[in-house]
């Protein structure tokens, strides 16, 4: 009987632990979501770009060696993962650099242009 009670108590603690981890994960996701929606256009675009870069980096380890917008975009174009014209590349670099390092806000249209280029299918 003691063994059954001990096993049942152990199961309860395991469930509580799993539930606690799940709740913490949900809270973390909600905090990130709230921060994202409160951020300005520049910060949201950079967050979206970083998410894209992480996804590519997990799939293609060689990509992780690319350390700036220019080399990242060049690598993506060389691998044909990003099929854009030279003019589109130049505009994309300009927008990303303004969003990441500039002191002025990019327009919603510019942010959408970059997002569209990143998600364009070949």
C-alpha positions in Angstrom: 0.0 0.0 0.0 2.8 2.4 0.9 4.5 1.6 -2.5 1.2 2.5 -4.3 0.9 5.8 -2.4 4.5 6.7 -3.1 4.1 5.9 -6.8 0.9 8.0 -7.0 2.5 10.9 -5.2 5.5 10.6 -7.6 3.0 10.8 -10.6 1.4 13.9 -9.1 4.8 15.6 -8.7 5.7 14.7 -12.3 2.4 16.1 -13.7 2.9 19.3 -11.6 6.4 19.6 -13.0 5.3 19.2 -16.6 2.4 21.6 -16.1 4.7 24.2 -14.6 7.1 23.9 -17.5 4.2 24.3 -20.0 2.8 27.3 -18.1 6.3 28.9 -18.1 6.6 28.3 -21.9 3.2 29.9 -22.5 4.1 33.0 -20.4 7.4 33.3 -22.3 5.6 33.2 -25.6 3.0 35.7 -24.5 5.7 38.1 -23.3 7.5 37.9 -26.6 4.3 38.4 -28.5 3.4 41.4 -26.4 6.8 42.9 -26.8 6.7 42.3 -30.6 3.4 44.0 -31.0 4.5 47.0 -28.8 7.7 47.4 -30.9 8.0 49.9 -33.7 8.2 48.9 -37.3 12.1 48.8 -37.3 12.3 46.5 -34.4 9.6 44.2 -35.7 11.3 43.9 -39.1 14.6 43.1 -37.4 12.9 40.5 -35.2 11.3 38.9 -38.2 14.7 38.9 -40.1 16.4 37.3 -37.1 13.8 34.6 -36.9 14.3 33.9 -40.6 18.1 33.8 -40.1 17.8 31.4 -37.2 15.6 29.1 -39.3 18.0 29.1 -42.2 21.0 28.6 -39.8 19.4 25.5 -38.3 18.8 24.0 -41.7 22.1 25.1 -43.3 25.0 25.3 -40.8 27.3 27.0 -43.4 25.0 29.9 -43.3 25.9 30.6 -39.7 29.3 31.9 -40.8 27.6 34.8 -42.5 27.8 37.6 -40.0 26.1 40.7 -41.6 23.2 41.5 -43.9 25.3 41.7 -47.0 27.1 38.4 -46.7 23.9 36.7 -45.5 21.9 37.8 -48.5 24.8 37.0 -50.9 25.0 33.5 -49.4 21.2 33.0 -49.7 21.3 34.2 -53.4 24.2 32.0 -54.2 22.4 29.0 -52.8 19.2 30.1 -54.7 17.3 30.2 -51.4 16.6 33.9 -52.1 15.9 34.7 -55.7 15.9 38.4 -56.0 17.4 40.9 -58.5 20.4 43.0 -57.8 18.1 46.0 -57.4 15.9 44.2 -54.9 19.0 43.1 -53.0 20.3 46.7 -52.8 16.9 47.9 -51.6 16.6 45.1 -49.1 20.0 45.9 -47.7 19.2 49.6 -47.5 16.0 48.9 -45.6 17.6 46.4 -43.2 20.4 48.7 -42.4 18.1 51.6 -41.8 15.9 49.5 -39.6 18.8 48.0 -37.7 21.2 50.9 -37.4 19.4 54.0 -38.7 17.8 56.8 -36.6 14.7 57.1 -38.7 11.7 54.8 -39.0 11.2 52.7 -42.1 7.8 52.7 -43.6 5.3 49.8 -43.2 5.6 49.4 -47.0 9.4 48.9 -46.8 9.0 46.4 -44.0 6.5 44.5 -46.1 8.7 44.6 -49.1 11.5 42.9 -47.2 9.2 40.3 -45.6 7.8 39.6 -49.1 11.2 39.1 -50.6 12.2 36.8 -47.7 9.1 34.6 -48.2 9.1 34.6 -52.0 9.0 31.1 -53.4 11.0 30.2 -56.4 
